[in-house]
Amino acid sequence: MTRATVRPIDAPSARVRLIFSPDLCTAERRAVLGATRAFAKFNVSFDHVRGQKSLVEEETPRLGTACARIRRTRRGEEINAMVVSTRAFCHEITAPFSGEDPWAGVYSRSSLGMGVTPHEIVSGFNPYPGIVRTGEAGVVSTRPCISLPFTQKLAGIQAVVTHYLGRLLGNGGDCKDCLMAAWAVHGHFIKEVAESGLGICAKCQDEIRGWIRSQGGGRA
């Protein structure tokens, strides 16, 4: 008798594409990639590409590999337009991330997406460290960390990106005790969090893990 082969059940997973502003320095990009390590335990994989100005020009660019990867990302072209901008993002640009159903028609995109920019994000005249739609896409600014000493700046960037990646991956951002708390990525608290090395608590880890599981293994 031939024994039946039992196929192992793959652990739930997710894949996230990072789109970097072209003017992020190497150290800042490394700090962002450092934030991704916090999600290895959730079986989340990451890849990254630099934003390209050609994608926001009127003429249709030659579709290279990097352009194709941006376009396949959920809200990829919109994220690209934000990260290559050289000015603060106005309310009209960030509004699509806060409307009732601004994400219609993007659900067939292949990956979750997160943009990272050194430029300020402003909505309704208020600066934000980031904006995100859980399960779809978001953009994070390194600007709130700019006044910190270099080492703290990089730690602050890593903390802010970790927070918004957690939000992207199903966390509600309403924790009181860990990096997923809303206060952790605002104003002078960024310095405090960068110095303390505050992480993601067990409760928030369970929330992220549960969300990924609910997606049927993530969106590949």
PLY file of the C-alpha trace (Angstrom):
ply
format ascii 1.0
element vertex 220
property float x
property float y
property float z
element edge 219
property int vertex1
property int vertex2
end_header
0.00 0.00 0.00
1.28 3.42 -0.94
1.09 5.95 1.84
-0.72 9.13 0.86
1.43 12.21 0.76
0.29 14.84 3.23
0.84 18.35 1.96
1.84 20.84 4.66
-0.52 23.75 5.06
1.29 26.99 4.31
1.26 29.55 7.09
-0.82 32.66 6.36
1.33 35.26 4.66
1.25 38.70 3.04
3.47 40.59 0.62
4.09 44.33 0.80
5.76 46.52 -1.82
7.59 49.63 -0.58
7.90 52.58 -2.97
10.74 54.91 -1.95
10.94 58.57 -2.85
13.99 59.11 -5.11
15.38 61.66 -2.62
15.45 59.40 0.43
19.07 58.89 1.44
20.58 55.43 1.83
20.51 55.58 5.63
16.80 56.46 5.59
16.00 53.59 3.25
17.91 51.24 5.54
15.90 52.52 8.51
12.68 51.76 6.61
13.91 48.27 5.76
14.83 47.86 9.42
11.16 48.36 10.25
10.22 45.38 8.08
12.12 43.01 10.37
9.39 43.37 12.99
7.00 41.57 10.61
9.10 38.51 9.81
7.32 36.63 12.60
4.02 37.17 10.74
5.38 35.64 7.53
5.21 38.99 5.73
7.59 39.51 2.81
8.70 42.84 1.37
10.20 44.16 -1.81
10.97 47.74 -2.77
11.39 50.07 -5.72
12.17 53.75 -6.17
9.43 56.08 -7.31
9.84 57.48 -10.80
8.96 60.95 -12.08
8.16 59.51 -15.50
5.02 57.91 -14.07
3.49 61.30 -13.29
4.36 62.97 -16.59
1.74 63.38 -19.29
3.54 61.33 -21.90
3.26 57.58 -21.48
6.68 56.36 -20.31
8.39 53.26 -21.59
7.19 50.60 -19.21
10.34 49.29 -17.57
10.50 46.67 -14.84
10.37 49.19 -12.00
7.40 51.03 -13.55
5.55 47.76 -13.97
6.15 46.85 -10.33
4.81 50.22 -9.18
1.71 49.87 -11.33
1.00 46.38 -10.02
1.03 47.66 -6.46
-2.32 48.54 -4.94
-2.72 52.27 -5.55
0.79 52.10 -6.97
0.65 55.06 -9.34
-1.05 57.23 -6.74
1.63 56.36 -4.19
4.31 57.09 -6.77
2.82 60.53 -7.48
3.00 61.35 -3.79
6.52 60.15 -3.10
8.10 61.97 -6.06
6.40 65.28 -5.23
8.78 68.02 -4.05
6.19 69.90 -2.02
3.90 69.27 0.91
0.91 67.16 0.01
-2.25 69.25 0.04
-5.69 68.14 1.16
-6.78 67.43 -2.40
-3.99 64.90 -2.88
-4.47 63.12 0.44
-8.27 63.19 0.23
-8.44 59.93 -1.79
-7.09 58.14 1.30
-9.92 59.34 3.54
-13.05 59.35 1.36
-15.94 56.93 1.67
-14.94 54.61 -1.16
-11.89 56.05 -2.94
-10.37 52.62 -3.49
-12.95 51.30 -5.93
-11.34 49.53 -8.88
-7.97 48.83 -7.26
-8.76 45.51 -5.58
-7.24 43.50 -8.42
-3.81 45.00 -7.83
-1.24 42.40 -6.90
0.35 43.72 -3.70
-0.21 45.82 -0.65
1.73 49.07 -1.05
3.43 51.59 1.22
5.13 54.75 -0.02
7.88 56.50 1.96
8.68 60.19 1.36
10.76 62.91 3.06
8.09 65.49 2.20
5.34 66.63 4.51
1.86 65.13 4.39
-0.83 67.73 5.07
-4.56 67.14 5.15
-6.99 69.82 6.23
-4.01 72.08 7.10
-2.79 69.53 9.66
0.50 67.65 9.22
0.36 63.87 9.44
3.22 61.37 9.80
1.32 59.02 7.54
-1.97 57.98 5.98
-3.06 54.40 5.44
-5.96 52.25 4.32
-5.79 48.84 6.02
-5.34 46.06 3.51
-4.71 48.39 0.60
-2.02 51.08 0.71
-0.54 54.05 2.53
2.18 56.70 2.55
4.56 57.57 5.40
6.59 60.77 5.80
10.02 60.93 7.42
9.56 64.69 7.96
8.41 64.42 11.64
11.82 62.93 12.46
13.92 65.54 10.64
14.80 67.65 13.70
16.16 64.71 15.72
19.88 63.93 16.01
20.92 61.57 13.22
20.83 58.31 15.19
17.51 59.18 16.81
16.17 60.30 13.44
16.79 56.87 11.95
15.29 55.17 15.01
12.28 57.49 14.73
11.81 56.67 11.04
11.94 52.97 11.84
9.34 53.41 14.60
6.94 55.45 12.44
7.19 53.05 9.50
6.67 50.07 11.81
3.50 51.69 13.17
2.02 52.32 9.73
2.98 48.91 8.40
1.12 47.48 11.37
-1.89 49.60 10.43
-1.61 48.43 6.82
-1.61 44.83 8.04
-4.80 44.98 10.05
-4.01 46.72 13.34
-6.49 49.37 14.42
-3.86 51.71 15.85
-5.83 52.16 19.06
-3.48 50.42 21.51
-2.56 52.30 24.68
0.63 50.44 25.55
2.86 49.93 22.53
4.18 51.30 19.25
0.74 50.86 17.70
-0.65 53.66 19.89
-1.63 56.75 17.92
0.36 59.00 20.26
3.57 57.09 19.50
4.02 58.67 16.06
3.02 62.26 16.75
5.06 65.30 17.68
7.58 65.06 20.51
6.52 61.49 21.28
8.53 60.24 18.31
11.75 61.14 20.14
10.53 59.36 23.26
9.59 56.24 21.32
12.88 56.26 19.39
14.81 56.40 22.67
12.73 53.74 24.40
12.76 51.20 21.59
9.04 50.60 22.12
7.81 47.57 20.18
4.54 45.88 19.21
2.78 44.28 22.17
1.44 40.70 22.19
-2.18 41.85 21.82
-1.38 43.91 18.71
0.73 41.07 17.30
-2.29 38.78 17.65
-4.44 41.36 15.85
-2.03 41.56 12.91
-1.64 37.78 12.79
-5.43 37.34 12.88
-5.97 39.84 10.07
-3.43 38.13 7.82
-5.07 34.80 8.55
-8.50 36.26 7.70
-7.22 37.24 4.25
-6.74 33.61 3.33
-2.97 33.81 3.41
-2.60 37.40 2.27
-2.92 38.91 -1.19
-0.16 37.73 -3.47
0 1
1 2
2 3
3 4
4 5
5 6
6 7
7 8
8 9
9 10
10 11
11 12
12 13
13 14
14 15
15 16
16 17
17 18
18 19
19 20
20 21
21 22
22 23
23 24
24 25
25 26
26 27
27 28
28 29
29 30
30 31
31 32
32 33
33 34
34 35
35 36
36 37
37 38
38 39
39 40
40 41
41 42
42 43
43 44
44 45
45 46
46 47
47 48
48 49
49 50
50 51
51 52
52 53
53 54
54 55
55 56
56 57
57 58
58 59
59 60
60 61
61 62
62 63
63 64
64 65
65 66
66 67
67 68
68 69
69 70
70 71
71 72
72 73
73 74
74 75
75 76
76 77
77 78
78 79
79 80
80 81
81 82
82 83
83 84
84 85
85 86
86 87
87 88
88 89
89 90
90 91
91 92
92 93
93 94
94 95
95 96
96 97
97 98
98 99
99 100
100 101
101 102
102 103
103 104
104 105
105 106
106 107
107 108
108 109
109 110
110 111
111 112
112 113
113 114
114 115
115 116
116 117
117 118
118 119
119 120
120 121
121 122
122 123
123 124
124 125
125 126
126 127
127 128
128 129
129 130
130 131
131 132
132 133
133 134
134 135
135 136
136 137
137 138
138 139
139 140
140 141
141 142
142 143
143 144
144 145
145 146
146 147
147 148
148 149
149 150
150 151
151 152
152 153
153 154
154 155
155 156
156 157
157 158
158 159
159 160
160 161
161 162
162 163
163 164
164 165
165 166
166 167
167 168
168 169
169 170
170 171
171 172
172 173
173 174
174 175
175 176
176 177
177 178
178 179
179 180
180 181
181 182
182 183
183 184
184 185
185 186
186 187
187 188
188 189
189 190
190 191
191 192
192 193
193 194
194 195
195 196
196 197
197 198
198 199
199 200
200 201
201 202
202 203
203 204
204 205
205 206
206 207
207 208
208 209
209 210
210 211
211 212
212 213
213 214
214 215
215 216
216 217
217 218
218 219
